[in-house]
């Protein structure tokens, strides 16, 4: 029973162990590796700029605006109420503009069925209805500015007729015809560059922090006390110069001993040969 209680207490201590994270060490690691973070971030920024500049297609936006007002509301006392009701109906107008009838009619009229179907074309059209107004803005996005302008005008004409028929409106007035865009609306090279820079910096920082948290090797005396639970009595510094000095000296001494040994052998052989030659001469 006592041994079981001890095991249970040890398991409880292990379960209750808390991993301490030193924010100072993490900041120090990030500062120490700041050069690596900067290199990767700049590389990702250049990649983002190149991708947005040379890979992604340019897109242009053309916008046209309409105004829906019932001409029968000629009584000045009902103008305010009519505006309130009309501003609430702008959402209905937006749904009618993006309806399948309107968009498919524009696709058939322009003959762009090989490029877009209803779902693809719907993603190119956006309808904005500002609050407390009866103005509806229709915006079309395309890779060609002239095509975007043409599609916006056709959508305005078809949707105006569709709104008059469905909502029983006397007329839909044109506030603005579709403009011809001269500057691209997307992609933004600046945003892609800043996004690539931020992504690279965050990614490298996250990898460095994960490596720091996963690394459980013992490096300092504090790590000895933290992981092993014992106190360090002393620290012996490791000097690489000592091993470098000892290594060449040992090698030189070994070479010297080998040279001495070989010369001794040679001199010894030479003495024996001399003795043999003297003996032969005497004989």
KOLVEXPA-232723 format. One line per 4 residues: number of its first residue (from 1); their letters; for each residue x, y, z of C-alpha. Coordinates in nm, 2 decimals, m for minus. Each point is the difference from the previous one (the first is absolute). Layout:
BEGIN
NUM = A = X:Y:Z ~ ... .
END
This chain:
BEGIN
1 = XXXX = 0.00:0.00:0.00 ~ 0.28:0.24:0.08 ~ 0.17:m0.07:m0.33 ~ m0.33:0.06:m0.18 .
5 = XXXX = m0.04:0.34:0.18 ~ 0.35:0.10:m0.10 ~ m0.06:m0.08:m0.36 ~ m0.33:0.18:0.00 .
9 = XXXX = 0.16:0.31:0.15 ~ 0.28:m0.01:m0.26 ~ m0.25:m0.03:m0.28 ~ m0.19:0.29:0.15 .
13 = XXXX = 0.31:0.22:0.01 ~ 0.08:m0.09:m0.37 ~ m0.36:0.09:m0.10 ~ 0.01:0.33:0.19 .
17 = XXXX = 0.34:0.09:m0.16 ~ m0.02:0.35:m0.15 ~ 0.21:0.09:m0.30 ~ 0.16:0.34:0.07 .
21 = XXXX = 0.06:0.23:m0.30 ~ 0.26:0.27:0.04 ~ m0.11:0.29:m0.22 ~ 0.33:0.16:0.04 .
25 = XXXX = 0.18:m0.30:m0.15 ~ m0.25:m0.01:m0.29 ~ 0.06:0.37:m0.07 ~ 0.37:m0.05:0.03 .
29 = XXXX = m0.01:m0.29:m0.26 ~ m0.21:0.22:m0.24 ~ 0.24:0.28:0.03 ~ 0.30:m0.23:m0.04 .
33 = XXXX = m0.16:m0.14:m0.31 ~ m0.13:0.33:m0.13 ~ 0.23:m0.03:m0.31 ~ m0.17:m0.33:m0.09 .
37 = XXXX = m0.35:0.15:0.05 ~ 0.09:0.30:m0.22 ~ 0.14:m0.21:m0.28 ~ m0.30:m0.23:m0.02 .
41 = XXXX = m0.25:0.29:0.04 ~ 0.17:0.20:m0.28 ~ 0.01:m0.32:m0.22 ~ m0.37:m0.05:0.05 .
45 = XXXX = m0.07:0.36:m0.07 ~ 0.18:m0.02:m0.33 ~ m0.19:m0.32:m0.08 ~ m0.33:0.16:0.08 .
49 = XXXX = 0.08:0.31:m0.22 ~ 0.11:m0.22:m0.29 ~ m0.31:m0.22:0.03 ~ m0.24:0.29:0.00 .
53 = XXXX = 0.18:0.18:m0.27 ~ 0.07:m0.27:m0.25 ~ m0.22:m0.30:0.08 ~ m0.34:0.13:0.12 .
57 = XXXX = m0.22:0.16:m0.28 ~ m0.09:0.37:0.03 ~ m0.37:0.07:0.08 ~ m0.20:0.32:m0.07 .
61 = XXXX = m0.32:0.12:0.16 ~ m0.27:0.20:m0.17 ~ m0.30:0.14:0.19 ~ m0.34:0.13:m0.10 .
65 = XXXX = m0.27:0.14:0.23 ~ m0.38:0.00:m0.02 ~ m0.27:0.18:0.19 ~ m0.34:m0.16:0.06 .
69 = XXXX = m0.30:0.23:0.08 ~ m0.37:m0.04:m0.05 ~ m0.12:0.30:m0.20 ~ m0.35:m0.04:0.14 .
73 = XXXX = 0.12:0.13:0.34 ~ m0.06:0.36:m0.09 ~ m0.14:0.10:0.34 ~ 0.26:0.19:0.19 .
77 = XXXX = m0.13:m0.14:0.33 ~ 0.08:m0.35:m0.11 ~ 0.35:0.06:m0.13 ~ 0.17:m0.08:0.33 .
81 = XXXX = m0.20:m0.32:0.04 ~ 0.07:m0.09:m0.36 ~ 0.38:0.04:0.05 ~ m0.01:m0.22:0.32 .
85 = XXXX = m0.19:m0.27:m0.18 ~ 0.23:0.03:m0.30 ~ 0.32:m0.03:0.20 ~ m0.14:m0.32:0.15 .
89 = XXXX = m0.07:m0.14:m0.35 ~ 0.35:0.06:m0.13 ~ 0.10:m0.35:0.13 ~ m0.28:m0.14:m0.22 .
93 = XXXX = 0.14:0.19:m0.29 ~ 0.34:m0.14:0.06 ~ m0.14:m0.36:m0.01 ~ m0.18:0.07:m0.32 .
97 = XXXX = 0.32:0.14:m0.16 ~ 0.19:m0.31:0.09 ~ m0.28:m0.23:m0.10 ~ 0.05:m0.28:m0.25 .
101 = XXXX = m0.23:0.17:m0.25 ~ 0.20:0.32:m0.02 ~ 0.35:m0.15:m0.01 ~ m0.08:m0.28:m0.24 .
105 = XXXX = m0.16:0.25:m0.23 ~ 0.32:0.21:0.00 ~ 0.21:m0.31:m0.06 ~ m0.22:m0.09:m0.31 .
109 = XXXX = 0.00:0.36:m0.13 ~ 0.37:0.04:0.02 ~ 0.08:m0.35:m0.11 ~ 0.24:m0.07:0.29 .
113 = XXXX = m0.15:m0.34:0.08 ~ 0.34:m0.17:m0.08 ~ 0.17:0.21:0.27 ~ m0.26:0.02:0.27 .
117 = XXXX = m0.29:m0.20:0.13 ~ m0.25:0.14:0.25 ~ 0.20:m0.08:0.31 ~ 0.33:0.14:m0.14 .
121 = XXXX = m0.17:0.31:m0.13 ~ m0.18:0.05:0.34 ~ 0.35:0.02:0.16 ~ 0.09:0.29:m0.23 .
125 = XXXX = m0.30:0.21:0.09 ~ m0.05:0.18:0.33 ~ m0.29:0.22:0.10 ~ 0.03:0.27:0.27 .
129 = XXXX = m0.30:0.17:0.16 ~ 0.10:0.29:0.22 ~ m0.22:0.05:0.31 ~ m0.28:0.26:0.00 .
133 = XXXX = 0.01:0.03:m0.38 ~ m0.17:m0.15:m0.30 ~ 0.31:0.00:m0.21 ~ 0.13:m0.34:m0.11 .
137 = XXXX = 0.36:m0.03:m0.12 ~ 0.09:m0.29:m0.24 ~ 0.37:m0.09:m0.03 ~ 0.14:m0.25:m0.24 .
141 = XXXX = 0.36:m0.14:0.01 ~ 0.18:m0.13:m0.30 ~ 0.35:m0.04:m0.14 ~ m0.08:0.24:m0.29 .
145 = XXXX = m0.12:0.35:0.08 ~ m0.22:0.03:m0.31 ~ m0.17:m0.33:0.07 ~ m0.06:0.11:0.36 .
149 = XXXX = m0.16:0.32:m0.11 ~ m0.22:m0.17:m0.26 ~ m0.12:m0.27:0.24 ~ m0.09:0.27:0.27 .
153 = XXXX = m0.21:0.20:m0.25 ~ m0.18:m0.31:m0.12 ~ m0.07:m0.12:0.35 ~ m0.14:0.35:0.08 .
157 = XXXX = m0.24:m0.01:m0.30 ~ m0.13:m0.35:0.05 ~ m0.03:0.03:0.38 ~ m0.19:0.33:m0.03 .
161 = XXXX = m0.26:m0.16:m0.23 ~ m0.02:m0.30:0.23 ~ m0.05:0.22:0.31 ~ m0.28:0.19:m0.17 .
165 = XXXX = m0.18:m0.32:m0.09 ~ 0.04:m0.18:0.33 ~ m0.03:0.29:0.25 ~ m0.26:0.19:m0.21 .
169 = XXXX = 0.22:0.31:m0.01 ~ m0.07:0.28:m0.25 ~ 0.36:0.07:m0.08 ~ 0.36:m0.07:0.10 .
173 = XXXX = 0.22:0.31:m0.06 ~ 0.36:m0.02:m0.10 ~ 0.22:0.19:0.25 ~ 0.34:m0.09:m0.16 .
177 = XXXX = 0.08:m0.20:m0.31 ~ 0.29:m0.25:0.03 ~ 0.34:0.15:0.00 ~ 0.30:m0.12:m0.19 .
181 = XXXX = 0.26:m0.10:0.26 ~ 0.35:0.13:m0.07 ~ 0.18:m0.16:0.30 ~ m0.02:m0.35:0.12 .
185 = XXXX = m0.19:m0.08:0.32 ~ 0.19:m0.32:0.08 ~ 0.24:m0.15:0.07 ~ 0.17:0.25:0.23 .
189 = XXXX = 0.38:m0.05:m0.02 ~ 0.05:0.20:0.32 ~ m0.24:m0.22:0.20 ~ 0.15:m0.32:m0.14 .
193 = XXXX = 0.35:0.13:0.08 ~ m0.09:0.09:0.36 ~ m0.19:m0.32:0.04 ~ 0.29:m0.21:m0.12 .
197 = XXXX = 0.24:0.19:0.24 ~ m0.23:m0.05:0.30 ~ m0.06:m0.37:m0.09 ~ 0.37:m0.07:m0.03 .
201 = XXXX = 0.08:0.17:0.33 ~ m0.28:m0.17:0.19 ~ 0.09:m0.34:m0.15 ~ 0.37:0.01:0.09 .
205 = XXXX = m0.08:0.14:0.35 ~ m0.25:m0.28:0.06 ~ 0.25:m0.26:m0.11 ~ 0.27:0.14:0.23 .
209 = XXXX = m0.24:0.01:0.30 ~ m0.11:m0.36:m0.07 ~ 0.36:m0.11:m0.02 ~ 0.07:0.18:0.33 .
213 = XXXX = m0.29:m0.17:0.18 ~ 0.07:m0.34:m0.14 ~ 0.37:0.01:0.08 ~ 0.06:m0.16:0.34 .
217 = XXXX = 0.38:m0.04:m0.01 ~ 0.19:0.11:0.30 ~ 0.21:0.31:m0.07 ~ 0.03:0.20:0.33 .
221 = XXXX = 0.00:m0.07:0.37 ~ m0.35:0.13:0.02 ~ m0.10:m0.28:m0.25 ~ 0.16:m0.26:0.23 .
225 = XXXX = m0.21:0.12:0.29 ~ m0.31:0.02:m0.21 ~ 0.01:m0.33:m0.18 ~ 0.21:m0.22:0.24 .
229 = XXXX = m0.11:0.15:0.33 ~ 0.36:0.02:0.13 ~ 0.22:0.29:0.08 ~ 0.32:0.06:m0.19 .
233 = XXXX = 0.31:0.03:0.23 ~ 0.22:0.15:m0.26 ~ 0.05:0.07:m0.37 ~ 0.30:m0.12:m0.20 .
237 = XXXX = 0.05:0.23:m0.30 ~ 0.08:m0.17:m0.33 ~ 0.28:0.16:m0.20 ~ 0.04:m0.12:m0.35 .
241 = XXXX = 0.35:0.15:m0.02 ~ 0.12:m0.25:0.25 ~ m0.08:m0.30:m0.22 ~ 0.13:0.18:m0.31 .
245 = XXXX = 0.33:0.07:0.18 ~ 0.03:m0.36:0.13 ~ m0.08:m0.16:m0.33 ~ 0.28:0.14:m0.21 .
249 = XXXX = 0.26:m0.05:0.28 ~ m0.09:m0.37:0.04 ~ 0.03:m0.04:m0.37 ~ 0.34:0.17:m0.01 .
253 = XXXX = 0.13:m0.21:0.28 ~ m0.12:m0.32:m0.17 ~ 0.17:0.11:m0.32 ~ 0.32:0.07:0.19 .
257 = XXXX = m0.01:m0.33:0.17 ~ m0.05:m0.18:m0.33 ~ 0.29:0.19:m0.15 ~ 0.22:m0.08:0.29 .
261 = XXXX = m0.10:m0.36:m0.01 ~ 0.07:m0.03:m0.37 ~ 0.34:0.17:0.03 ~ 0.09:m0.23:0.29 .
265 = XXXX = m0.08:m0.30:m0.20 ~ 0.20:0.13:m0.30 ~ 0.31:0.07:0.22 ~ m0.03:m0.34:0.17 .
269 = XXXX = m0.01:m0.17:m0.34 ~ 0.29:0.20:m0.11 ~ 0.21:m0.10:0.30 ~ m0.07:m0.37:m0.06 .
273 = XXXX = 0.09:0.03:m0.36 ~ 0.33:0.16:0.10 ~ 0.08:m0.28:0.24 ~ m0.08:m0.26:m0.27 .
277 = XXXX = 0.22:0.18:m0.25 ~ 0.29:0.02:0.24 ~ m0.02:m0.37:0.09 ~ m0.01:m0.09:m0.37 .
281 = XXX = 0.30:0.22:m0.06 ~ 0.20:m0.15:0.28 ~ m0.07:m0.35:m0.11 .
END
